[in-house]
Amino acid sequence: MLKADLHCHTNVSDNSFSIEEVIKQAKAADLTHLAITDHDTTAGIQEALLYGEQNQLQIIPGIEISASDPKRDRRAHILGLYIDPHHPALDNVCKPTLLSRQEATRQMVSIVADMGYNISWELVNSYAKTGTTVYKQHIMHALMDLGYCEEINGELQRKLFSRSAKDAGKALIPLAYPSAEDAIRAIRKAGGVAVLAHPGQLGNFEAIEEWVSFGLQGLEVYHPSHSTADTELALQLAEKYSLAVTGGADYHGIYGSEDFPLGSVTVNSITSLENLYMRNTIR
């Protein structure tokens, strides 16, 4: 029986576990298919394909592009599934984000140090040595190991990096992201299927009709952050706009929720995705 988790990260971006460790966990969870969707990079895809082949696990080359919805002043995450990981369109849209995230994280480390925490850029950077850039999670990992907190996503994380308009984190440096339109078009140029990730989490439902006109082809219906109402609305919109239905655990290792390990959110069919991929390729 097919069992696919279509949203998973590795330590090439912001998962605490390596590609090899993630593949082993996928096998232990009895997955048949796994999409590697690191943030704004495809640097780990070739290694994932190799380990997948060695472990009889079908790896779907993917990416999760950090994007924005300027019309509605919101963020958006666009998954690309079955992408050509070497296509220049992906690098063109993602490279500025990686560079700005690196600089923003460096500034955040400086702010946290100025607040009295015994932390340095060199220390934080060591937690991201296998990745393409440094994330807030790496700052929190360092702070946890230094004894300032007992968990990554707890009170201290909210104090420092909360995105809440009412109680913004004291060390948060916001990033500028490419538009969702640019992200969708880049994925389509790379031969991939463009999927809107967790629309309930970021409040993207009202943008779906517009983004379908840009080439959006799928909707992540099943996601740990989705309420029952979110899932039902996503299913309705997927049917209305003839979008492929996807789902995944959005796995980040210890940097994510312990309640949703790899393989805890899956789909049992990827036929519609495969058909879209083939159609994209023929075009």
Secondary structure, DSSP 8 states (H G I E B T S, - for coil): ---EEEEE--TTTT-SS-HHHHHHHHHHTT-SEEEE--BT--TTHHHHHHHHHHTT-EEEEEEEEEEEETTTTEEEEEEEES--TT-HHHHHHHHHHHHHHHHHHHHHHHHHHHTT----HHHHHHTTTTSSS--HHHHHHHHHHTTS-S-TTSHHHHHHH---SSS--TT-------BHHHHHHHHHHTT-EEEE--HHHHT-GGGHHHHHTTT--EEEEE-TT--HHHHHHHHHHHHHTT-EEEE---B-GGGS-TTS-TTSS-BS--HHHHHHHHHHHH-
